Amino acid sequence: MTKEAVAHRKKVRRRIQRKTTKVHFDKYELYTKAVQSAPNDVVFIRDTFKELKGRNARTYREDFCGTFALSTEWIKLNPRHEAIGIDLDPEPMAYGRQNYLSKMRAEQQRRMKLIEGNVLDPNLPKADIVAAMNFSYFCFKQRDMLKKYFANVHKTLNKDGIFLVDIFGGSQCYDAIEDTIKHEGFTYYWDQTNFDPVTNEALFHIHFKVGGKKIEQVFTYDWRLWTIPEIRDIMEEVGFKKTHVYWEGTAKDGSGDGNFTRVDHGEACESWIAYVVAEK
Ligand SMILES: C[S@@+](CC[C@H](N)C(=O)[O-])C[C@H]1O[C@@H](n2cnc3c(N)ncnc32)[C@H](O)[C@@H]1O
């Protein structure tokens, strides 16, 4: 066979291979890899409770839990820990059951309770810690609705419990931008399509590129961008005794270093993430 014929045959084989190799696309797996660091988050949450209350927390309620990745890590952290996950959407919860819960030991599974329901339900189980992560409470755009949610958390927290939310901001949030981050095997896009200064509302999409193919709008968030002082005011109005802000430290390259400490003041930067923690 001539050199040309061998090269041609290889080319055809590669083309067939490319057509028949199915791209593995698991949106929740990519989401977890791109935006979550559940094992670190639960350590921060555990330590923050201990720092503020001087005792160990036992029950953790994950509002807006999605695939309940944090609850899973909370259970694994300590054999005394119990977790409750709540979400309206059965799809991510089914994913979590299949991919996380089923891999846990029977004894660990017994310490996990999952509720397909609304975080506004006044009869939610009580907990030492309630957390609303990945800015999920931004879906409440009216002050009255956010206040109703915070009041429900206050009511359904154990005496001496804490409520923890994350929040983001910075001058970049007021621009329509698309952030691109390359990960092993895929690219993650955080796409802000608009910002309305009259309502403080913004629309965000997550896109992924896998195997050379970009899949648009895998997740979409229609949010109001709340500020730290607004959040603290509402928490105090519904009865929380104290609120604290934990601000992220800065790495050498100017990005966040993943370490959060309690502060009275932040610093102006293009983009920041913080935790607001309220004590009952
Ligand atoms: C941004 S995702 C966050 C998922 C997860 N907490 C995380 O950290 O990745 C928001 C989730 O909130 C859920 N959700 C929205 N409104 C809700 C409500 N009123 N009650 C319960 N879950 C709600 C959605 O179904 C969705 O799974």
The ligand as a Gaussian input file, in Angstrom:
#p B3LYP/6-31G(d) Opt

LIG

0 1
 C      -28.793000      27.792000      42.102000
 S      -29.540000      26.204000      42.358000
 C      -28.581000      25.776000      43.757000
 C      -28.358000      24.328000      43.982000
 C      -27.460000      24.011000      45.178000
 N      -27.910000      24.673000      46.400000
 C      -26.034000      24.415000      44.954000
 O      -25.402000      24.964000      45.843000
 O      -25.481000      24.184000      43.910000
 C      -31.106000      26.701000      43.002000
 C      -32.039000      25.561000      43.415000
 O      -33.104000      26.147000      44.158000
 C      -34.295000      25.433000      43.894000
 N      -35.431000      26.301000      44.297000
 C      -35.832000      27.491000      43.752000
 N      -36.853000      28.023000      44.462000
 C      -37.100000      27.172000      45.505000
 C      -38.009000      27.176000      46.599000
 N      -38.887000      28.181000      46.781000
 N      -37.982000      26.146000      47.478000
 C      -37.100000      25.123000      47.307000
 N      -36.195000      25.065000      46.300000
 C      -36.193000      26.065000      45.400000
 C      -34.195000      25.108000      42.422000
 O      -35.001000      23.993000      42.093000
 C      -32.685000      24.815000      42.279000
 O      -32.415000      23.441000      42.404000

